Amino acid sequence: MAVYLEKLTNDMKAAMKAGDKARLEVVRMLISELKKRAIDAQVDHLADDDEVAVLQKAVKTRQDTVAQAQAAGRSEVVAKEQAEIELIKSYLPQQMSAQEVQQKVAALAVEISYQGGKDTGRFMKEWMSRYKGLADGKLVQDALKTLG
């Protein structure tokens, strides 16, 4: 429990000692988000899956900011947000490649006898029970669409 929070706390201390202000800012924000989520859930520590979800949400938020900043031509914001995304991703479990996602989607579809659109909910429930946090949901959806 709280594996990510513990790692972030240790990294925060290391960043403080090293004087790495950029890293310190991001790590503090992530710790704050994890603690806030635990308080909202009225638990002492979040489960690892919940911690991963918080970190993934932080990445998605920054990706949205990058898209908006690129549209506005704000390259300094893009660079800062991209650096933060890479830092946050370093704490997340290794993501599957698009090819891996395609293979696992096809194998799972055969295994559960996926019948197309009406089975998407059942497929996603099974996918999440096995691979939650290991692949971008959009990649999974796209791979599922190619199956028909």
HELIX and SHEET records of a PDB file:
HELIX    1   1 VAL A    3  ALA A   18  1                                  16    
HELIX    2   2 LYS A   21  ASP A   40  1                                  20    
HELIX    3   3 ASP A   48  ALA A   72  1                                  25    
HELIX    4   4 SER A   75  LYS A   89  1                                  15    
HELIX    5   5 ALA A   98  GLU A  111  1                                  14    
HELIX    6   6 GLY A  117  ASP A  119  5                                   3    
HELIX    7   7 THR A  120  TYR A  131  1                                  12    
HELIX    8   8 GLY A  137  LEU A  147  1                                  11    
END                                                                             
